[in-house]
Amino acid sequence: MSDVLDAIQLLKKKDWVDLTHTFGPSSPHFAALKDAEVTTAFDHNDGFFVQDFSFPGQYGTHIDAPVHFVPNQRYLDELDLKELVLPLVVIDKSKEVNDNPDFTIQVGDILTFEKQHGTIEPDSFVALRTDWSKRWPDQQALENKDASGVSHTPGWSVEALTFLFEERSIKAVGHETFDTDAAKDVQKHGRLVAEYYVLEQDTFQIELLTNLDQVPATGAAIFTIAPKFEKASGFPVRAFAILP
């Protein structure tokens, strides 16, 4: 048996965790996007079953390619396969977010994490666990607007992302919310500054991850499977983790 087949057998003995929400026409999504639609093109009376799907690329658990925010950067089909299989680091800030939905992760939080779990390795995928995914599939709960219509959602600070990419040389990030930025930072800056920073690094991110509470802080790997659609800025994915 080859080394590759041996590796497959070894991996299949491990626990696998689906990090992806099932999505459909009624699923939550970024408010500015239209609902997904599914129609039947042919049914079994025609001899085969074929459906037509219509949805924005940034829908459900999805990948954002660099060009999503940054002109003249790579499209989804230009990402290398090996970029989509990475060591997975999960920073758990669910307690802090439960106490404060406006929580934004800072450099100090990362240094505290490293004191317990060791220095984050280069080329890692770093996921921010907030347990926000437990609000799925409730659109209102995910947006978490107050009586004035102002959202309160957690996210990454630019400072934390800058530290991870420039000091730790990580490869990509992911989170459980619609956006990279905390809602308060979007309101402050008038735009998604943290998301722009990530994609400006000529890499990708995954949004609306789930089941991060089933993954250890270190030692797992994340696999991201996405269609190779020509010139796509993003697409729903099937992301999963293999545990150590």
C-alpha positions, 0 to 999 in steps of 0.5 A, a space after each residue: 500500500 502506498 504512503 497516500 493510501 496509508 494516510 487515508 486509512 489513518 485519517 479515517 480512524 480519526 474524528 471528523 467534524 463538519 464545520 459547515 451549516 446546511 443552507 437553503 432559500 430560508 437560511 440567514 445571510 448578509 442582509 444586502 444579498 437576495 435569498 437563495 432560490 431552488 427550482 426543479 428543471 427535470 424530475 423523475 418523470 422526465 427520467 432524471 432529477 435536476 435542480 437549478 440553484 440561484 444564490 450569491 457567492 457569499 451565502 451560507 458557510 462560504 469562502 471569500 477569495 481575495 478579489 472579493 474586496 481587493 481589485 486585481 487580486 486572485 479569484 477563487 479558482 486561482 487558489 492553490 489546492 494546498 492552500 485549502 488544507 491547513 493546520 487549524 487553530 481555534 481561539 475560544 472567546 465564547 465566554 467573553 462574547 456571551 458576556 459582551 456581544 460587542 467583543 473584539 479579539 485583541 493581540 493580548 487575547 492571542 498572547 494569552 492563548 499562546 501561553 497555554 497552547 504554544 506559539 501559533 505556527 506559520 501557515 495555520 488557519 486561525 478560527 475565532 470561536 464565539 459560539 455565534 453559530 448556535 444562533 443559526 438559523 435565526 437571522 434576527 439572532 445572528 444580526 442581534 440588533 437593539 431597539 434602535 436597529 444597531 447590530 451587536 456582533 463580535 469580530 476580529 480587530 485589525 491589530 489582532 489580524 495584523 499580529 497573526 499575519 505579520 508576526 505569526 505568518 498565518 495563512 487564513 482566518 475564519 469566524 462564525 459571524 457574517 462579517 470579519 469585523 465586529 459590528 461596532 467597528 463597522 459603525 465606527 469606520 463605515 466599512 469592513 476594515 478588518 475584512 479588507 485587511 485579510 483579503 489584502 494579504 492575498 489569501 482567503 477567509 471562511 465565514 459562518 463556520 459552525 461546530 468550532 466547539 467540537 474542535 481542540 485549540 490545536 492539533 486539528 486540520 481544516 479542509 475546505 472544499 469549494 467548486 472551481 467556478 470561473 472568476 468567482 469572488 466566493 462560494 459556499 463551501 463544505 469545510 471540515 476538520 479532522 481531529 488529532 
